[in-house]
Every structure is written in structure tokens, then in C-alpha cells.
Amino acid sequence: MTKDIRSLFLRLSTPKKKWEVVKNTYSVDQDASKAYQLHCEELDDIDDCIMECANDIAIYTTKVNSERVYKFLAGLDPHVDGVRGHVLSTKPLPDMQAAYAMTCAEANR
């Protein structure tokens, strides 16, 4: 722990109490938005490779975008199956913002 974070837990008397507070403070079990954020950061940070070729960068960016769109579409409710099929049939696959916009337009219709 960094000194700033550690100071928040010094007042707790036992390691068990410290652990419980740390677990409750930083757990992502019940926080879906935090879990999603961490997952996206993981996609960007785990594959921390340095590319210099513009073609390789474009290929990698397309791959990451496709994975995000697929996961987004997989989480949609069945009542928007039509837009899921429309997004998946679009060539090339739209980026995340376009897929979201298409989904919102269909949901509002």
C-alpha cells in the first residue's frame, strides 16, 4: 500500500478488520461498472506492446475494438436482437461508439 492509502487503515486494531475494510473498499464483486472499466484497462495495458508499423497498429486497434463491440453486443437484452444482427452484418464492424449509437436508436424506436 502507498503511504496515503495505508494511513486510512492505521486506526483499525486488527489485521482482520483492516482486511475487511480494504476488501469492502476496493472489491469489484458488486460494482459492474468498475469491473468493466478494469477489463477495458486490462485490454489496453496487458498487451503493452510497442508497434511502429502503422499497419500493425491499425490491425491491433481493429482487434481491440472488435472485442469490445462483441462484448457489448453479448450483454444486450433480447428485445434488441435486430440491432445486434445489423451491427454484426456491417462491414467493416463499426467502432464502439457507432455500435452504441445504433443500439440506442433501435431501443428508442
VEXRO-634238 format. One line per 2 residues: number of its first residue (from 1); their letters; for each residue x, y, z of C-alpha. Coordinates in Angstrom, 1 decimal. Each point is the difference from the previous one (the first is absolute). Layout:
<nodes>
NUM = a = X/Y/Z  ...
</nodes>
This chain:
<nodes>
1 = mt = 0.0/0.0/0.0  1.1/3.5/-0.6
3 = kd = 0.5/2.3/3.0  -3.2/1.9/-0.9
5 = ir = -2.1/-3.1/-0.1  1.6/-1.6/3.0
7 = sl = -0.8/3.0/2.2  -3.7/-0.7/-0.5
9 = fl = 0.3/-3.4/1.6  2.5/0.6/2.9
11 = rl = -2.8/0.7/2.5  -1.4/-3.5/-0.4
13 = st = 1.1/-2.3/2.8  0.3/-3.4/-1.6
15 = pk = 1.2/-1.3/-3.3  -3.4/-1.6/-0.5
17 = kk = -1.7/3.3/0.3  2.4/1.7/-2.3
19 = we = -0.5/-2.8/-2.6  -3.8/0.3/0.2
21 = vv = 0.1/3.8/-0.5  2.5/-0.4/-2.9
23 = kn = -2.1/-2.7/-1.6  -3.2/2.0/0.3
25 = ty = 1.6/3.2/-1.3  1.8/-1.4/-3.0
27 = sv = -2.1/-3.1/-0.9  -1.6/0.0/-3.4
29 = dq = -2.3/-3.0/0.6  -3.1/2.1/0.2
31 = da = 1.2/3.0/-2.1  -0.6/-1.0/-3.7
33 = sk = 1.1/3.4/-1.3  3.3/-0.2/1.8
35 = ay = 0.5/-3.6/-1.2  -0.7/1.1/-3.6
37 = ql = 2.5/2.9/0.4  2.7/-2.3/1.3
39 = hc = -0.7/-2.4/-2.8  0.4/2.7/-2.6
41 = ee = 3.2/1.3/1.6  1.3/-3.6/0.1
43 = ld = -0.6/-0.3/-3.7  2.0/3.2/-0.6
45 = di = 2.8/-0.7/2.6  0.6/-3.8/-0.1
47 = dd = 0.9/0.0/-3.6  2.5/2.7/0.5
49 = ci = 1.9/-0.4/-3.2  1.8/2.6/-1.9
51 = me = -0.9/0.2/-3.6  1.6/2.3/-2.5
53 = ca = -1.6/-1.2/-3.2  -3.2/1.9/-0.8
55 = nd = -1.6/-3.2/-1.5  0.7/-2.0/3.2
57 = ia = -1.5/2.8/2.2  -3.1/0.0/-2.2
59 = iy = -0.4/-3.7/0.2  0.4/0.0/3.8
61 = tt = -2.4/2.9/0.4  -2.6/-1.8/-2.1
63 = kv = 0.4/-3.2/2.1  -0.5/1.8/3.3
65 = ns = -3.0/1.9/-1.4  -1.6/-3.2/-1.3
67 = er = 0.4/-1.7/3.4  -1.6/3.0/1.7
69 = vy = -2.9/0.1/-2.4  -0.6/-3.8/0.3
71 = kf = -0.1/0.2/3.8  -2.3/3.0/-0.2
73 = la = -2.4/-1.8/-2.3  0.1/-3.2/2.1
75 = gl = -1.3/1.9/2.9  -3.0/1.5/-1.8
77 = dp = -3.6/-1.0/0.9  -1.8/-2.4/-2.4
79 = hv = -2.4/2.8/-1.1  2.8/1.6/-2.0
81 = dg = 1.0/-3.1/-1.9  -0.7/1.7/-3.3
83 = vr = 2.6/2.7/0.6  2.5/-2.6/1.2
85 = gh = -0.4/-1.7/-3.3  0.2/3.3/-1.9
87 = vl = 3.2/1.0/1.8  1.6/-3.4/-0.6
89 = st = -0.8/0.0/-3.7  1.6/3.4/-0.5
91 = kp = 3.3/-0.2/-1.9  2.3/1.1/1.4
93 = lp = -1.2/-0.4/3.5  -0.9/3.4/1.4
95 = dm = 1.9/1.5/2.9  -1.4/-0.1/3.6
97 = qa = -1.5/3.5/-0.3  -1.8/-0.8/-3.2
99 = ay = -1.3/-3.4/1.4  -1.3/1.8/3.1
101 = am = -1.7/2.7/-2.1  -1.6/-2.6/-2.3
103 = tc = -1.3/-1.9/3.1  -1.4/3.2/1.6
105 = ae = -1.8/0.9/-3.2  -1.6/-3.4/-0.2
107 = an = -0.9/0.0/3.7  -1.6/3.4/-0.4
109 = r = -2.0/-1.1/-3.0
</nodes>
